[in-house]
Amino acid sequence: MPTPSVVEKWEQARIRHSHRHQPIANVNEVHAEKLSRGQRVADGLAKVMGSWAFIITQSIVLAFWIALNVLALLRHWDPYPFILLNLAFSTQAAYAAPLILLAQNRQADRDRGETERDRDINFRTQADAEFVTRELASIRIALADVVTTEDLRDAIDRLHRKLDADDTQPSDT
């Protein structure tokens, strides 16, 4: 059985090293799989309520509500001071606040998971960098013993000089 070369040894060690790591999971996908239907609905509502479209729509409905009740084009169903409108906003706020807090808590959980994943990736990256550094050092040491073309030229030049010196000296015979 032939002895493996330095490069083959390095490649075998690299393959062993790369298989020690677990695959990196997408934190958002892992988190989404764990959510119940209610949590997904709450996140959806919090996302909608936190959008500019919702704020603009709510402002238009508010202006329309007040205009219809002040101008009295129709029967006043909520005259000034708009108690029914106030009740509607209070009810909306009573439901929106907990939904938004729940969504923020889930986001915090997602962020913690992502931080943990980032720490794991950083650890793997550091381990990989240390591995590559060790391998480069071992290759550098192995290559230090390899004869280069320049070394061969120097040796041949020394032999030529020695042979030339031997040819120029008179022989004793």
Backbone torsions as a table, in degrees:
resi	resn	phi	psi	omega
1	MET	NA	125.4	-177.9
2	PRO	-70.8	150.7	178.6
3	THR	-76.4	132.7	-179.7
4	PRO	-68.6	144.5	179.2
5	SER	-74.3	173.1	179.2
6	VAL	-60.4	-42.6	-178.6
7	VAL	-66.3	-41.4	178.5
8	GLU	-64.0	-40.8	177.3
9	LYS	-62.4	-43.1	179.5
10	TRP	-62.3	-43.8	-179.5
11	GLU	-63.6	-41.1	177.9
12	GLN	-64.0	-41.8	178.9
13	ALA	-66.8	-38.7	178.6
14	ARG	-63.1	-42.5	179.4
15	ILE	-64.5	-44.2	177.8
16	ARG	-60.8	-42.5	-178.8
17	HIS	-64.8	-43.0	-176.0
18	SER	-70.0	-23.5	-179.5
19	HIS	-85.2	-4.0	178.8
20	ARG	-78.8	-15.9	-175.7
21	HIS	-91.2	141.3	170.7
22	GLN	-73.8	150.9	175.1
23	PRO	-64.9	149.3	-178.4
24	ILE	-83.4	125.4	-178.6
25	ALA	-91.8	149.3	174.7
26	ASN	-78.6	115.6	-175.5
27	VAL	-60.2	-40.1	-178.7
28	ASN	-64.8	-40.2	178.5
29	GLU	-67.6	-42.9	179.1
30	VAL	-61.9	-43.6	-179.8
31	HIS	-66.3	-41.6	-178.3
32	ALA	-64.5	-34.2	179.2
33	GLU	-66.5	-27.3	-177.0
34	LYS	-85.4	-11.9	-175.2
35	LEU	-75.6	140.1	173.7
36	SER	-81.0	172.0	179.2
37	ARG	-61.8	-43.6	179.3
38	GLY	-60.5	-39.8	179.1
39	GLN	-67.2	-39.3	177.5
40	ARG	-64.9	-40.5	178.2
41	VAL	-64.1	-44.6	179.8
42	ALA	-61.7	-42.1	177.8
43	ASP	-63.8	-39.7	178.8
44	GLY	-64.5	-43.9	178.5
45	LEU	-64.7	-42.7	179.3
46	ALA	-63.2	-36.9	178.9
47	LYS	-66.4	-42.6	179.3
48	VAL	-67.0	-45.8	-177.3
49	MET	-67.5	-21.1	179.5
50	GLY	-95.1	14.8	-177.0
51	SER	-103.6	158.4	176.6
52	TRP	-65.0	-34.6	-179.8
53	ALA	-60.2	-41.6	179.3
54	PHE	-66.2	-44.0	-178.7
55	ILE	-62.9	-44.0	179.6
56	ILE	-66.4	-44.4	178.6
57	THR	-61.4	-44.8	179.6
58	GLN	-63.8	-38.2	178.1
59	SER	-65.3	-39.9	178.1
60	ILE	-65.6	-45.7	177.7
61	VAL	-60.4	-42.4	179.2
62	LEU	-61.0	-47.8	-179.9
63	ALA	-63.8	-41.3	179.0
64	PHE	-63.8	-45.2	178.9
65	TRP	-57.3	-50.4	-177.9
66	ILE	-65.5	-43.3	-179.0
67	ALA	-61.1	-44.8	-179.7
68	LEU	-64.2	-35.8	-177.8
69	ASN	-82.2	-28.1	-179.9
70	VAL	-82.9	-44.5	-176.8
71	LEU	-75.4	-17.8	176.3
72	ALA	58.0	38.2	174.2
73	LEU	-68.0	-32.3	174.4
74	LEU	-115.4	179.8	177.1
75	ARG	-63.4	136.8	179.0
76	HIS	-68.2	106.2	175.8
77	TRP	-93.6	-18.1	177.9
78	ASP	-146.1	78.3	-177.5
79	PRO	-68.3	164.2	177.5
80	TYR	-53.0	132.0	19.5
81	PRO	-94.9	27.9	172.8
82	PHE	56.6	56.1	-177.4
83	ILE	-66.2	-39.8	179.3
84	LEU	-64.8	-40.9	176.6
85	LEU	-63.0	-42.9	177.6
86	ASN	-61.1	-42.1	178.0
87	LEU	-63.4	-42.0	179.0
88	ALA	-62.0	-44.8	179.0
89	PHE	-66.1	-38.2	178.7
90	SER	-63.9	-43.0	178.2
91	THR	-64.4	-43.4	178.3
92	GLN	-60.7	-44.9	-179.7
93	ALA	-65.0	-37.2	-179.9
94	ALA	-63.6	-33.7	178.0
95	TYR	-88.2	-34.4	-176.0
96	ALA	-68.2	-42.5	-175.9
97	ALA	-59.1	-50.7	178.5
98	PRO	-64.5	-36.9	178.4
99	LEU	-62.2	-42.6	179.7
100	ILE	-67.0	-40.1	177.6
101	LEU	-63.8	-42.2	177.3
102	LEU	-62.2	-42.5	178.5
103	ALA	-63.5	-39.5	178.0
104	GLN	-65.1	-38.8	177.6
105	ASN	-64.2	-41.9	177.7
106	ARG	-66.0	-37.4	176.6
107	GLN	-63.8	-39.4	177.0
108	ALA	-62.6	-40.7	176.6
109	ASP	-62.1	-43.2	178.1
110	ARG	-62.1	-42.1	179.5
111	ASP	-63.7	-40.9	176.9
112	ARG	-62.4	-41.4	176.9
113	GLY	-62.8	-40.4	179.2
114	GLU	-67.7	-38.4	176.9
115	THR	-63.2	-41.8	178.2
116	GLU	-63.5	-42.3	178.5
117	ARG	-64.1	-42.5	178.3
118	ASP	-61.4	-40.9	178.0
119	ARG	-63.3	-40.6	178.4
120	ASP	-64.5	-42.6	178.5
121	ILE	-64.1	-42.1	178.0
122	ASN	-62.1	-40.4	178.1
123	PHE	-63.2	-45.0	179.2
124	ARG	-63.3	-42.0	-179.8
125	THR	-62.9	-42.1	177.9
126	GLN	-64.4	-42.9	178.6
127	ALA	-62.8	-41.2	178.3
128	ASP	-64.2	-42.1	179.3
129	ALA	-63.7	-41.8	177.8
130	GLU	-64.7	-39.9	178.7
131	PHE	-62.1	-47.4	-179.6
132	VAL	-63.8	-38.9	178.5
133	THR	-62.3	-45.3	177.7
134	ARG	-61.8	-42.3	-179.1
135	GLU	-66.1	-40.7	177.4
136	LEU	-63.4	-39.3	177.8
137	ALA	-63.5	-42.1	179.8
138	SER	-68.0	-35.7	176.7
139	ILE	-67.5	-40.4	178.3
140	ARG	-61.5	-42.0	178.8
141	ILE	-65.5	-42.2	179.9
142	ALA	-65.6	-37.4	-179.4
143	LEU	-75.3	-17.6	178.5
144	ALA	-65.6	-27.6	-180.0
145	ASP	-87.7	-6.2	-177.8
146	VAL	-81.8	135.7	178.7
147	VAL	-78.9	129.9	179.6
148	THR	-94.2	169.6	177.9
149	THR	-61.9	-37.3	178.9
150	GLU	-65.0	-40.0	177.4
151	ASP	-61.6	-41.3	179.2
152	LEU	-65.5	-41.4	178.4
153	ARG	-62.2	-43.6	178.7
154	ASP	-60.6	-42.7	179.9
155	ALA	-64.7	-41.9	179.2
156	ILE	-66.1	-40.1	177.9
157	ASP	-62.1	-42.2	177.9
158	ARG	-62.9	-40.6	178.0
159	LEU	-64.6	-42.3	178.1
160	HIS	-61.1	-44.7	179.3
161	ARG	-62.3	-40.2	-179.8
162	LYS	-67.1	-41.9	178.7
163	LEU	-66.7	-40.8	178.0
164	ASP	-63.0	-40.1	179.2
165	ALA	-66.2	-37.8	178.4
166	ASP	-69.7	-33.6	-179.7
167	ASP	-73.6	-30.3	-176.9
168	THR	-83.2	-18.8	179.5
169	GLN	-81.2	136.2	179.1
170	PRO	-67.6	143.3	-179.7
171	SER	-86.0	149.6	-176.5
172	ASP	-87.1	2.8	-176.8
173	THR	-92.6	NA	NA
